[in-house]
Amino acid sequence: MPKVKTHSRAKKTFKITGSGKISYRKPTRGHLLTKKSNKRKRALRISGEVHPANLDFVKRMLRLR
């Protein structure tokens, strides 16, 4: 039987915190920043946390289950 591989994009996108939660960097912060307000850019600096509704799906992509 072949090895079960981790989803390549998921391992680059998500990171497991010390307390076991899964965090990610919020999108749309890479380019076209002049049209975005300072308030919006400040809010995008904060890393996001995976919503409990999507937690099982993300864990499956990372092969944590």
C-alpha positions in Angstrom: 0.0 0.0 0.0 1.4 3.5 -0.9 2.4 6.1 1.7 -0.4 8.5 2.6 0.8 12.0 1.7 0.1 15.3 3.4 -1.7 17.9 1.3 1.2 20.1 0.0 -0.7 23.4 0.2 -2.0 22.7 3.7 1.4 22.1 5.2 2.6 25.4 3.8 -0.5 27.3 4.9 -1.4 26.1 8.4 0.7 25.9 11.5 -0.1 24.2 14.8 0.3 26.4 17.9 1.7 25.3 21.2 -1.8 24.9 22.6 -2.9 22.7 19.7 -4.9 25.2 17.7 -4.3 25.6 14.0 -3.4 29.1 12.7 -2.9 30.6 9.3 -1.8 33.8 7.7 -4.7 35.9 6.4 -4.9 36.2 2.6 -4.8 39.4 0.4 -1.8 40.9 2.1 0.7 40.2 -0.6 0.1 42.9 -3.2 -2.2 45.8 -4.3 -1.8 47.4 -0.8 -2.3 51.0 -1.9 -6.0 50.7 -2.3 -6.6 49.0 1.0 -7.2 51.1 4.1 -4.7 51.2 7.0 -7.4 49.7 9.2 -7.8 46.8 6.9 -4.1 46.2 6.6 -3.6 46.2 10.3 -6.4 43.7 10.7 -4.7 41.4 8.1 -1.5 41.4 10.1 -3.1 39.3 12.8 -2.9 35.6 12.1 -6.3 33.8 11.8 -7.4 30.7 13.7 -9.2 27.9 11.9 -12.9 27.9 12.7 -14.2 24.8 14.6 -16.5 24.0 11.7 -13.5 23.5 9.4 -11.2 21.9 12.0 -11.8 18.3 11.0 -11.3 19.1 7.3 -7.9 20.9 7.9 -6.7 18.1 10.3 -7.5 15.6 7.6 -5.5 17.5 5.0 -2.6 17.7 7.5 -3.0 13.9 8.3 -3.4 14.6 12.0 -6.2 12.1 12.2 
